[in-house]
């Protein structure tokens, strides 16, 4: 039996029930977003175009396109996790291409996410591969979760690129719970980040392109 089969139906997921990870109000989350390129974004802007082939937990319905009712925002509890996830394709941290910015923002209220670091995946018929397995299957699980648990605002999972450190995929349901102003919002090219990025690149085995 596959350790990451397709998800069961909504009825079964409802019977299993959600296991929430409650992220407290005031918790600081980080993300890297791009102000340049073909698709510039704002620091708290949810992406409504999807699902993207490289995104693990996009819950947008197929086929890929603009889905105003479905938005996703990926973040993490540590800057290193953001860097590891965002630049994983070629493992090169480019601090200027497409104008990457680092933002830190707080939650205005406690938020409930489905805890994929718990035994919930096993009870639901999957495994911990839900955070590292084939992305199309992971996206199907995200869609199933979204439909089965309307009270759940996203997913709390382990980063497969940074030693299983915490990461989150927020559904558009979480948007009202994000702070209206960031705690930190600087370009990745900021001189104050150079030492930290160099340390992260060395630790991850990534290249750093100034």
N, C-alpha and C positions, 0 to 999 in steps of 0.2 A: 504494500500500500504506500502511495506517495506521502511524504511528510508534508507536502504542501499541495493538496488537491484543490479543486475549485471549491468555493464556499457552499455550505448548505443553503437551503431556502430560508426566507425570512421567518417563517413559522418556527423552525427549529432554533434559529438564533434567538428569537424572542423567548422561547422556553429555557434556553441556556442562561439568558440574562447577561447584561453587561457587567464588567468588572471595572469600575472607574478608577482612574488615577486623578486625584483632586489636586490641581495646581493652585496654590494659594494666591489671593490678591496681593499685589505688590511684588510677585516673583519676576525677576528680570530674565528676559529671553533675548537672544541675539539672532540676527539673520544678516546675510549678505545679499544685497539687491543691486540691480544694475540701472544706472540713470541714463546710460547711452545705448548704442546699438539699435537694432531694428525694433525692439520692443522695450522701451524705457519704462521703468516702474517707480512708484512712490514707496516710501519706507513701510507703510502699513497697507499697501495695496494687495488685495487678493487676486490671484491669477484666475481669470474666468475662461481662458482659452485652454482646451485640453481634450482628452488626456495626452500628455507628452510621453514619448517613448522612454525617455530617461528618468521619468518621475515615478517613484515607487508607489505612492498612495493617492494619486489623482483619482477623484471619485466622479469626474465628469463622465457622462454617458458617451458611448461610441455612437457614430464615428466622431473623430476629432473635429473640433470646431469651437466657435464662441458659444459658451453656455452661461448666460447671465445668471441663472439660478444656482450655479455651482461655482464656488470659488475655493482656492486652496492657498495656504501660506505655510511654508516650511521654516522652522526655526529650531533653536537648540539652547541648552542651558550654558554652553561654553563656546567661546569664540573659536577654539581649536576645532570643535565638531563642525561648525559652519564652514570653516576653511576646508576641512577634509571632505565634506560632502559636495560643496559647490565646485571644487577644482579637481574632482576625482577622475574625470575622463582622461586627461593627459597628465595629471599629477603635476601641473605647473601653476603656480600662483601668480597670476598676472594682475598687477595692481592698477593698471591703466586701461587695458582693453575693455571697452564697453562701460567704462567708468563705474567700477564696483565700489559700493559704499557699505560700511559696517554700521548697523543700527542696533542699539539696545533699547528695549521698551518693557514697560511693566504691564501687568494685568490689572485692570480696574476692579475686577471681582474674581472670586474663585471660579475656576473652570473645571468641568468634568470631561476628561478624555478617556477613551478606551485604553486600558493598560495592556499593551502587547508584551510587556516584560513579565507579566504574571503567568499563571497557568491557564488563563483564558484561551489562548490559541490551541492548547492541547485539548481542553474540554470541547472546543468547537470543531475538532477534527483536523486541525492543522498542527503546527509545531513552531519552534522559534525561528524556523526558516521564513516565517512570514515577514521578518525584517531583513532578510538577505537573499531570498529565493528569486525566481524569475519575476521581473517587474509586472508583466501582464497579469499574472495570477495574483500578485499582491494588490494590484489595482481592482481586480474583481472582488477581493475580500473587502477592500475599502468601500466599494459601492454597496456591498451587502450590509456592512456595518452601518453605513449612512442611512439605508432604508429601514433597517431593523430597530435602530436606537435613535429616535429623534431627539432625545435628551443629551446625546453625546455630541460634543463640539469638535471632535477631532481624535487623533491617535497619539498615544505616548509610546514611543518605541526605542529600540537600541540602535545606535548608529553602527552600521557594519564597517564603516571606514575609520572609526576612532574608538576602538576598544570597547564597543557596546555602551558608550556614554549616552545619556538621554538626549532624545530629539523629539520634536513634535511636528505633526502635520495638522494644521488647523483648518476646519471647514469654515465656510462663510458664516455659519452660525456663531462663530467666536468673534466676529468683527466688532460687535458692540462692546465687547469686554476688553478690548485693547485700549491702552492709553491714547489720548488724543495728541500728546506730544512725546517725543522720544527722550530717553535719559541720556543717550549717546547717539550721535549721527555724524560720522566723519568719513571722508574718502579713504579707501584702502591705501592710497598713496600718501597718506598723512605721515610726516616724519616721525610722529610719536608712536606709530605702529610698526616701524621698521624692525626694531629689536625683537618685538614679540612675534612678528611674522617670520623672521629669520629663525627663531627658536622653534616655531611650529613646523616650518618647512623641514628643518633638520630632523626633528622627531618623527615626522611622517614619511621622510624620504622623498618629499616633493622638491621641485625646483622653485625658486623665487625669482621672478622677473621684475625688476624695479620699474 
